[in-house]
Amino acid sequence: MTVAVLTYHAFNISGNEYHNNDHVALESDLRVFLDNGFEVVSLDKAVEARQLCDVDQRLVALTFDDGPSLDVEDFVHPSCGPQKSFYNVMQQFDRRTGRTTVASAFVIASPHARTEMDRVDLGGRDWWHDRWWRSATDSGRILIENHSWDHNHPSLKETAHKNNESGRFDNIDNLAECDAEVRQASDYIARTAGRRPRYLAYPWGQSSTYIRSEYLPRQGQSIGLHAAFGAQGRCLAPDDDRWNLPRLVCGAHWRSPDELLSLLEAA
């Protein structure tokens, strides 16, 4: 059985080759999946399938993190030139193969945080807006999911953390902070995208014992969440904790098609 959740970051561009450009990597990986008998499925189907223990399953789900407009809009990178969005990579693949590829985008919800990070980290390019969420949701091709309110991101002067200790997410460890980062994010995404998130991805894959073992088991259903993901670098297993399911991250866990295939086949 192989059921894997794969993660790509649209901002991961430092060249135009597989190992330094997640857009190039995704385009290549879709061909790899096709050539090696892997089916690209929704996150819902992947999470459900992990418990079926079907030895013939060869499934991958695609996820995109942070929520820039580069997920769906082609753009010109300041040093690497024109780039195809993840959405258009998927569309071109589907036109060639007659398939329908779906993915999930884990977005940072706070409009203030995204505006500030766009200014600080991207030079104010307006690449972190949420105007694309509704159309992506309506298309059924990219579903908007929860990547926290503000990522507790170090580029922000103030975050939801009680002591403003940013740059990590395993210190979000009490009810007020979890509500601010998770419930508030889901509420905003539901209003803006028109669909309530079913999944949470912890920033940097980090989570506290409190959020995994107390907050989400008690509050997750009322928030609308079905499961949460870390970044453990392996495929899904039937006995995984649904509030800390593993993902494989492009660039961190694999940097070539052969490395990705090795990870998938090892499962």
HELIX and SHEET records of a PDB file:
HELIX    1   1 TYR A   18  ASN A   20  5                                   3    
HELIX    2   2 ASP A   22  ASP A   35  1                                  14    
HELIX    3   3 LEU A   43  ALA A   49  1                                   7    
HELIX    4   4 SER A   69  ASP A   71  5                                   3    
HELIX    5   5 PHE A   86  THR A   97  1                                  12    
HELIX    6   6 PRO A  111  LEU A  122  1                                  12    
HELIX    7   7 TRP A  133  SER A  139  1                                   7    
HELIX    8   8 LEU A  175  CYS A  178  1                                   4    
HELIX    9   9 ASP A  179  ARG A  183  3                                   5    
HELIX   10  10 GLN A  184  ALA A  193  1                                  10    
HELIX   11  11 PRO A  203  GLY A  205  5                                   3    
HELIX   12  12 THR A  209  TYR A  210  1                                   2    
HELIX   13  13 ILE A  211  TYR A  215  3                                   5    
HELIX   14  14 LEU A  216  ILE A  223  1                                   8    
HELIX   15  15 PRO A  257  ALA A  266  1                                  10    
SHEET    1   A 4 GLU A  39  VAL A  41  0                                        
SHEET    2   A 4 ARG A  58  ASP A  66  1                                        
SHEET    3   A 4 THR A   2  HIS A   9  1                                        
SHEET    4   A 4 LEU A 248  VAL A 249  1                                        
SHEET    1   B 4 GLU A  39  VAL A  41  0                                        
SHEET    2   B 4 ARG A  58  ASP A  66  1                                        
SHEET    3   B 4 ALA A 103  VAL A 107  1                                        
SHEET    4   B 4 ILE A 142  ASN A 146  1                                        
SHEET    1   C 2 PHE A  75  HIS A  77  0                                        
SHEET    2   C 2 GLY A  81  GLN A  83 -1                                        
SHEET    1   D 2 TYR A 199  ALA A 201  0                                        
SHEET    2   D 2 ALA A 227  PHE A 229  1                                        
END                                                                             
